[in-house]
Amino acid sequence: MVRIIIGVIAGLVIGVLVIYAIESLGHRLYPLPPGVDMEHPEAMGEWIETLPAGAFAIILAAFVGGSFAGGLVSTLIARDRPVPALLVGGLLTVAGIANVMMIPHPLWFTIVSVLVYLPAAWLGARVVPLRQSD
């Protein structure tokens, strides 16, 4: 049980770091215009409306990559699947739902983004070969 808890925590940390890293790349390609305050959801929503599809693709890639990495790491540490990976994917899904509720996004993106975390985490778990005994 301890390995599962540590695996989930480590998976979340890695998942969030991967999401952050990929989103940082997106911010370099599609920088925030001068004067837009990230602390104001309305201003962020207006900016998001102007973004091209490529910016959303990068964000989705961040969510998929982070969830995949989190599922992989949680499985490596916990030596169990799919529970740790699905816990990571579920927690990232909750964070993703909070994100789209706080900052307005296009409807298609909201739907797709909420649906990618669990399958990506599960795939991350599936690539880890598990030993039959310790």
KAPE-V236282 format. One line per field, one symbol per residue. psi: psi as a letter, one per 20 degrees, with the letter a starting at -180 (. if undefined). burial: # if it has 16 or more other ideal C-beta (glycine too) atoms within 10 Angstrom, else .. A space follows every 10 residues. Layout:
BEGIN
psi=???
burial=???
END
This chain:
BEGIN
psi=hghggggggg gggggggggg ghhhghhhhm qpqpipoiio hgggggghhi qrhhghhggh hggggghggg ggghggghkq qjggghgghg hhgghhgggi hhpprqgggg gghhihgghg gghhhhiopp qhq.
burial=...#..#### ##.###.##. .##..#...# .......... ..##...#.. #...##.##. ########## ########.# ##.######. ###.##...# ..#.#...## ..##.###.# #####..#.. ....
END
